[in-house]
Amino acid sequence: MHLAALRDPALRALTHEWTRASGAVLARFAGPEAAARLDALLEGLITHALLSTDQEPREETRAAIAQTLGPATGSGT
């Protein structure tokens, strides 16, 4: 959607709303700062996956997400 919005200004408002809504969901689980970092990481990973001929190993994706979120806190429930 982000790539399409670069070419079609009509999609920019929809893309902005999508980003805001997905960030709000992520913030419920990770807090606002971590959610913003995670959203940027996920958008980048998706873009790279769409444009790449090589598949990113799952372990590297998981490690990038874990590093972005930082150490886990709380009970985990």
N, C-alpha and C positions, 0 to 999 in steps of 0.2 A: 504494500500500500504506500509506503514511504517513497519508494522508487517511482511509482505511478504518479504520486503527488508532485514530484519534481517536474513532470511534463504537463500535468493537468491541474491548473490552479483551483478548479472546482473541487478537487479532492483534498485540498489542504485543510479546510475546516473539519472534514471528516477525520482526517489523519490526526489533527490536533486533538479532537475529542476522544479518539481511540487511545492516544498516548496518555491523555489525562485520566481516562477511566481505568486503563490497565495499571497506571502508576498508583491510583487510589487503592486498587485491589492488592497490589504488591505491598503497599505501605501498611495494610492491615496485618501483614505477616512479618514484615522486615523493618518497619519504621520508614519515615519519609526519605532520609538520606540514603539508606541502603537500597530502598526501592528505586530511587532515581538512578543509582549506579547500576543496579540489576537490569532495569529497563534498557538503559543504554547498551549494556553488555549483550542482552538478548537480541535487541534490534541489530547490533553488529554481527552477532553470530548467525542470525537468520539471513542477513544480507550476504555474508560470506558464503554460507551454505548454498544460497540460490545462484551465486555467481561462480562458484568453484567447481572444478571437475574432480576434486579430491574430497573425501568425506573426513570430517574432523573426528578423531577418536572420542568416544563417549567419555573416557576417563579424563581427557583434557578439558572437555566441556564441563564435566562435574567439578573438576579442580578449579576452573575459572569462576564458576558460580560460587563455590565454597569460599574462595579467596575474596570475592566481591562482597559476600554477606558477612564475612568475618567470623570470629568464634561464636559458636552456638551458646545461648544463655537460656536459663529457665528450665522448666521441667520437661519440655518436649511434647507436651500434650496439647 
